């Protein structure tokens, strides 16, 4: 399914962030992750803030939705099945969380490129890249 405009790009961004939130919330109650519960709760809190940020960007830039067509951006490239994180082993859970962050990095980099004509939105997408990079580094340290 193509992402053809501002609304579809931000709608899918919200979906991505909600997937992160759900997965990290599940991880925070996973018995195998008791030792890292605070870390996963913190990452889930960050994901919740990103959901709100995407919603805010969409709301504040609603006028940008009109006529701004996007070509060559496919949702299918970024869709993944997200397993239940409440019972995974820590190493697998960490790897899955890193993979979700990687997917988000690729998505937001491409979204920023596609939305260059909307400077505020492109800047917000680049900000989300930085936030996911930070989370990915935290998760990488966990599996080391």
C-alpha positions, -999 to 999 in steps of 0.1 A, spaced: 0 0 0 15 33 -10 20 62 14 8 90 -9 5 121 13 13 137 46 -17 122 63 -8 86 53 28 91 63 20 105 97 -8 79 102 16 51 96 42 68 118 17 67 147 10 30 140 48 23 142 51 42 175 21 24 190 37 -9 180 69 1 199 48 12 229 29 -21 230 61 -42 226 81 -23 252 52 -23 276 50 -61 273 87 -63 278 84 -44 310 62 -71 325 82 -100 311 95 -122 340 127 -128 321 134 -91 321 128 -84 358 164 -72 361 158 -46 333 122 -37 341 130 0 348 149 2 315 119 -12 295 95 10 314 116 40 305 118 30 268 80 25 268 75 59 283 97 73 255 76 55 229 44 70 245 59 104 241 67 97 205 31 87 198 20 120 212 47 138 192 35 123 159 -1 131 168 10 167 176 29 171 143 -1 158 124 -25 181 142 -3 212 139 5 207 103 -30 197 91 -29 224 65 1 207 49 -21 177 41 -38 194 12 -24 186 -22 11 175 -10 14 143 -31 42 118 -24 54 92 -48 75 60 -45 69 55 -7 55 21 2 41 11 35 47 -26 29 85 -20 31 82 -10 67 55 -34 80 65 -61 104 48 -86 126 54 -77 162 53 -107 186 42 -106 222 71 -94 242 57 -105 276 72 -140 274 103 -138 252 138 -145 264 158 -113 271 182 -117 242 154 -123 217 134 -95 231 163 -71 229 170 -81 193 133 -76 183 133 -42 200 164 -32 181 149 -44 148 118 -23 155 141 7 161 160 0 129 127 -1 110 117 32 125 150 48 116 147 37 80 111 49 78 117 83 94 147 90 72 127 82 41 97 102 54 120 132 60 133 129 25 98 127 10 85 156 31 114 180 24 89 206 11 73 207 45 103 218 66 87 216 101 75 181 94 108 169 79 126 184 109 102 164 132 109 132 113 147 138 117 141 144 154 124 110 156 154 94 139 176 108 167 153 95 194 152 60 179 190 60 174 194 67 212 169 39 220 187 15 197 221 22 214 205 16 248 192 -18 236 225 -27 219 242 -21 252 217 -44 269 226 -73 246 263 -68 250 
